[in-house]
Structure formats: structure tokens, C-alpha cells
Amino acid sequence: MDSSFRRAPIAVALDAPDLGTLRSWARATAPWVSTMKVGLEVFCRDGAAAVQAARNGAMEAGGTDIFLDLKLHDIPATVAGAARAVADLEPTYLTVHASGGADMVHAAAQALPETKIVAVTILTSLDDAALHAIGMSGPSLDAVVRLAKLSVAAGARAIVCSPLEVSAVRSVVPPDIVLITPGVRPAGAQMQDQKRVATPASALADGSDLLVIGRPITAAEDPARAAQTIAESIRP
């Protein structure tokens, strides 16, 4: 790898079937990406060991940020307690659902001040019809912007939104707020269960700071090569 290469703003979603695979994916992709994301399924199965496996796997490349994607959603006191429970893992990012309300987001931010609390606005698996079905005022663009503003005012330091809303969110939040976009697919990749998607280059151009990419990397025959290809495609 070119020593001048700056690792791409990509969070690899390590939705692995076991800890060995998770560690292998982290080791393979860490030279090319900035962040390892440990999600709900893996954390429920393996707990703190999943975070340690991601961290250890990335260590050979000098380490990466850790994105603990638990999407906490409960009453404020419970969310605060859950945030404190993972403090020893020292995640760079921890997600909560913005729809839990301002008090809940604030409780998480107060409980874990050294971590960037990330407010998840509207899941990228939902479209306007799905929002209508659950009684949430839309369209999705309006709902995302509304939840982003509420969450930042409550202390969130990062926002998750789809690539289709990132430009609108960037225009209404301070520049130091990290915008994280799932639903990112290289040109030609399958959408799978994502409905509001864009390519890596277009998401970054619209204002995203960190791209969440899972299966296009981890399901590839060579995850390291897949990560390298995407990273180089968005190199300045």
C-alpha cells in the first residue's frame, strides 16, 4: 500500500457469523478503512468479545475507530445505564434511535461524554410508505431533518441518515456534526434490503463524513481487495 494513502472514511459492517471471521475481516480491511462497526446481532451473540475482536483485528494496521451500533431505544434512564455499561469498551461511536426523543438522546450523551453519541434518524430499510404505515409524519426527508435537528440540540455529535437526505441534513446541522450514511452501494451492487441508497462517491459529495458498507466488502471473495477498490475509488 502507498504510504501516503489516507484510509477511506468507511465503516465496515462486521456482521460476521463468528468471532474468528469478524477478526479476519477486520484484519483484512483495516489498512484501507477508518472504522470497524460492530452491530446489534453480533453484540447480542458475542458481547464485549466482538468489540475486542474488531479492535485486535485492526491493530496490525495501527487500529481504527470502533463504531458500536446498538441503536438503543428505551426510557432515558435505561438508555443512560446501557451507555454506561459499554463505557469500558471505549467506542468512538454509539448509536441511539432519534425517535426515542430529546431526553433519551441527552441522557446517552451525558452518560458517555467521551463517545460520540450517534442519533439514527430513519432506517434505510424504510421508505415513505413504511413511514405512513407506522404513523410517522413524513415524507422521509422531512422526518430525517426533523429528527436530526432535535438530536443535535439534545447533545448528539453524529447523525445517521440515508444518502438521499445527507445534503439536507448537512445544511441544518453544525459542521462538526459527523454525518454517517448507510445504504451505500458501489455502482452495480445489489440493493438487498436497503431502499434509500447511493454510491460512495455521491454520498461523500453530498456531505457524508462516514460511509457504512457491509456486504459489498464482507461478502466479496476477497474482502481486502473489495475494501481497497472502494477506498481507492473515493480517494481525493
C-alpha positions as CSV (number, residue, x, y, z in Angstrom):
1,M,0.0,0.0,0.0
2,D,1.2,3.5,-0.8
3,S,2.5,5.0,2.4
4,S,0.8,8.3,1.6
5,F,-2.6,6.7,1.3
6,R,-5.1,8.0,3.8
7,R,-7.6,5.4,4.9
8,A,-11.0,6.0,3.5
9,P,-14.0,7.2,5.6
10,I,-15.7,3.8,5.6
11,A,-17.1,1.9,8.5
12,V,-17.1,-1.8,7.6
13,A,-20.2,-3.5,9.0
14,L,-18.7,-6.6,10.6
15,D,-21.9,-8.7,10.6
16,A,-19.9,-11.9,10.9
17,P,-21.1,-15.4,11.8
18,D,-18.4,-15.9,14.4
19,L,-15.6,-14.1,16.1
20,G,-12.9,-15.7,14.0
21,T,-14.5,-14.4,10.8
22,L,-15.1,-11.0,12.4
23,R,-11.4,-10.7,13.3
24,S,-10.3,-11.9,9.9
25,W,-12.5,-9.2,8.2
26,A,-11.2,-6.5,10.4
27,R,-7.6,-7.5,9.8
28,A,-8.1,-7.7,6.0
29,T,-9.9,-4.3,5.6
30,A,-8.2,-2.2,8.3
31,P,-5.4,-1.0,6.0
32,W,-8.0,0.7,3.8
33,V,-10.8,2.0,6.1
34,S,-11.1,4.2,9.1
35,T,-13.7,2.4,11.2
36,M,-15.0,-1.0,12.3
37,K,-18.7,-1.3,13.0
38,V,-20.0,-3.9,15.5
39,G,-23.7,-4.3,15.2
40,L,-26.6,-5.5,17.3
41,E,-26.7,-9.1,16.1
42,V,-23.0,-9.7,16.7
43,F,-23.0,-7.8,20.0
44,C,-26.0,-9.8,21.3
45,R,-24.3,-13.0,20.5
46,D,-20.7,-12.3,21.5
47,G,-20.8,-9.2,23.7
48,A,-17.7,-7.3,24.5
49,A,-15.6,-10.0,22.8
50,A,-16.9,-8.8,19.4
51,V,-15.5,-5.3,20.1
52,Q,-12.2,-6.7,21.2
53,A,-12.0,-9.0,18.1
54,A,-12.6,-6.0,15.8
55,R,-10.0,-3.9,17.7
56,N,-7.4,-6.7,17.7
57,G,-8.0,-7.5,14.0
58,A,-7.4,-3.9,13.1
59,M,-4.4,-3.5,15.3
60,E,-1.8,-4.6,12.7
61,A,-2.8,-1.6,10.6
62,G,-2.4,0.7,13.5
63,G,-6.0,0.4,14.8
64,T,-9.3,2.0,13.7
65,D,-12.2,3.7,15.2
66,I,-14.9,1.5,16.8
67,F,-18.5,2.1,15.9
68,L,-20.8,0.3,18.4
69,D,-24.1,0.2,16.5
70,L,-26.7,-0.9,19.2
71,K,-29.4,1.6,18.3
72,L,-30.5,2.0,21.9
73,H,-34.2,2.9,22.3
74,D,-35.8,3.0,25.8
75,I,-36.7,5.4,28.6
76,P,-33.9,7.9,29.3
77,A,-32.7,6.3,32.5
78,T,-32.4,2.8,30.9
79,V,-30.5,4.2,27.9
80,A,-28.1,6.1,30.1
81,G,-27.5,2.9,32.1
82,A,-26.9,0.9,28.9
83,A,-24.5,3.6,27.6
84,R,-22.5,3.5,30.9
85,A,-22.4,-0.3,30.7
86,V,-20.3,-0.2,27.5
87,A,-18.1,2.7,28.6
88,D,-15.2,0.3,29.2
89,L,-15.2,-0.7,25.6
90,E,-14.3,2.9,24.7
91,P,-16.3,3.1,21.4
92,T,-15.7,6.1,19.2
93,Y,-19.4,6.0,18.2
94,L,-22.5,4.6,19.9
95,T,-25.9,4.7,18.2
96,V,-29.3,5.5,19.7
97,H,-32.6,5.9,18.0
98,A,-33.5,9.6,17.5
99,S,-37.2,8.7,17.7
100,G,-36.6,7.9,21.4
101,G,-36.8,11.7,21.9
102,A,-34.6,14.6,23.0
103,D,-34.5,13.5,26.7
104,M,-33.3,10.0,25.7
105,V,-30.6,11.3,23.4
106,H,-29.5,13.8,26.1
107,A,-29.3,11.0,28.7
108,A,-27.0,8.9,26.5
109,A,-24.7,11.9,25.7
110,Q,-24.5,12.8,29.4
111,A,-23.7,9.2,30.4
112,L,-20.9,8.7,27.8
113,P,-19.3,12.1,27.2
114,E,-16.1,10.7,25.7
115,T,-18.0,8.9,23.0
116,K,-19.8,10.4,20.0
117,I,-23.5,9.6,20.5
118,V,-25.0,8.9,17.1
119,A,-28.7,9.5,16.5
120,V,-30.2,7.2,14.0
121,T,-33.0,9.1,12.2
122,I,-34.9,6.8,9.8
123,L,-33.7,3.3,8.9
124,T,-32.6,2.9,5.3
125,S,-34.9,-0.1,5.0
126,L,-37.9,2.2,5.3
127,D,-39.5,4.2,2.6
128,D,-42.3,6.7,2.7
129,A,-45.0,4.0,2.5
130,A,-43.5,2.3,5.5
131,L,-43.3,5.5,7.5
132,H,-47.0,6.2,6.7
133,A,-47.9,2.6,7.9
134,I,-46.3,3.2,11.3
135,G,-47.9,6.6,11.7
136,M,-44.7,8.7,11.4
137,S,-45.1,12.1,9.8
138,G,-43.2,12.1,6.5
139,P,-42.1,12.2,3.8
140,S,-38.8,10.6,4.9
141,L,-36.7,13.7,4.0
142,D,-38.8,15.9,6.4
143,A,-38.7,13.3,9.1
144,V,-35.0,12.8,8.9
145,V,-34.3,16.5,9.0
146,R,-36.7,17.0,12.0
147,L,-35.1,14.2,14.0
148,A,-31.5,15.3,13.1
149,K,-32.2,18.8,14.4
150,L,-33.8,17.5,17.6
151,S,-31.0,15.1,18.3
152,V,-28.2,17.6,17.8
153,A,-29.9,20.1,20.1
154,A,-30.1,17.3,22.7
155,G,-26.3,16.5,22.5
156,A,-25.8,14.0,19.7
157,R,-22.5,14.5,18.0
158,A,-23.3,12.4,14.9
159,I,-26.3,11.6,12.8
160,V,-27.2,8.5,10.7
161,C,-29.2,9.3,7.6
162,S,-29.5,7.8,4.2
163,P,-27.5,9.2,1.3
164,L,-30.7,10.7,-0.1
165,E,-31.1,13.0,2.9
166,V,-27.5,13.8,3.8
167,S,-27.3,17.0,1.8
168,A,-30.4,18.4,3.5
169,V,-29.1,17.4,7.0
170,R,-25.7,18.9,6.3
171,S,-27.4,22.2,5.6
172,V,-29.2,22.4,9.0
173,V,-26.5,21.0,11.5
174,P,-23.2,22.5,12.6
175,P,-20.1,21.5,10.5
176,D,-18.6,19.5,13.3
177,I,-21.5,17.0,13.4
178,V,-20.4,13.8,11.8
179,L,-22.9,12.5,9.2
180,I,-22.9,8.8,8.8
181,T,-24.6,7.1,5.8
182,P,-25.6,3.5,5.5
183,G,-27.3,2.4,2.3
184,V,-24.1,2.9,0.4
185,R,-23.6,0.6,-2.6
186,P,-20.9,0.7,-5.3
187,A,-22.3,1.1,-8.8
188,G,-23.8,-2.2,-9.9
189,A,-24.1,-3.7,-6.4
190,Q,-27.3,-5.3,-5.3
191,M,-29.6,-3.2,-3.1
192,Q,-30.5,-6.2,-0.9
193,D,-32.8,-4.9,2.0
194,Q,-31.8,-1.2,1.5
195,K,-34.3,1.1,-0.1
196,R,-32.7,4.6,0.0
197,V,-29.2,4.1,-1.4
198,A,-26.4,5.9,-3.3
199,T,-22.8,5.2,-4.5
200,P,-19.9,6.1,-2.2
201,A,-18.7,9.0,-4.3
202,S,-22.1,10.6,-4.5
203,A,-22.8,10.2,-0.7
204,L,-19.5,11.9,0.1
205,A,-20.1,14.7,-2.5
206,D,-23.5,15.4,-0.8
207,G,-21.9,15.8,2.6
208,S,-21.4,12.5,4.3
209,D,-18.4,12.1,6.6
210,L,-18.5,8.3,7.1
211,L,-19.9,5.6,4.8
212,V,-21.3,2.3,6.3
213,I,-20.6,-0.5,3.9
214,G,-21.1,-4.2,4.7
215,R,-21.9,-6.9,2.2
216,P,-20.2,-5.3,-0.8
217,I,-17.0,-5.8,1.2
218,T,-17.5,-8.7,3.5
219,A,-19.4,-10.9,1.1
220,A,-16.8,-10.4,-1.6
221,E,-14.4,-13.3,-2.4
222,D,-11.5,-11.1,-1.3
223,P,-12.7,-8.6,1.4
224,A,-9.3,-6.8,1.4
225,R,-9.4,-6.3,-2.3
226,A,-13.0,-5.1,-2.2
227,A,-12.2,-2.6,0.5
228,Q,-9.2,-1.4,-1.4
229,T,-11.2,-1.0,-4.6
230,I,-13.9,1.1,-2.9
231,A,-11.3,3.1,-0.9
232,E,-9.3,4.0,-4.0
233,S,-12.5,4.9,-5.9
234,I,-13.2,7.7,-3.5
235,R,-9.6,8.8,-3.0
236,P,-9.3,12.6,-3.5
